Amino acid sequence: MENTDCNDYIVIKAKENGVQVIGLTRGHDTKFHHTEKLDKGEVLIAQFTDHTSAMKIRGKAEVQTKHGVIESES
């Protein structure tokens, strides 16, 4: 059963081709466990889970969270 406290969603909209979204695991050793590549205009809705503790975003993208909107720059 998943912990409902970590089921936050984020929305990532690519502002350029080749934006990478990398999911990182929870636990003692943090590891990459999932990668997506987005092209300009594509949108990914991602969720934090019992297995995903963080996401790394490479490239220009708009990230929408319950805390607000963030623009990545590289």
Beta strands, then each sheet from edge to edge (+ up, - down):
strand 1: 9-14
strand 2: 19-25
strand 3: 32-38
strand 4: 43-47
strand 5: 52-58
strand 6: 61-65
strand 7: 68-72
sheet 1: 4+ 1- 6+ 7-
sheet 2: 3+ 2- 5+
end
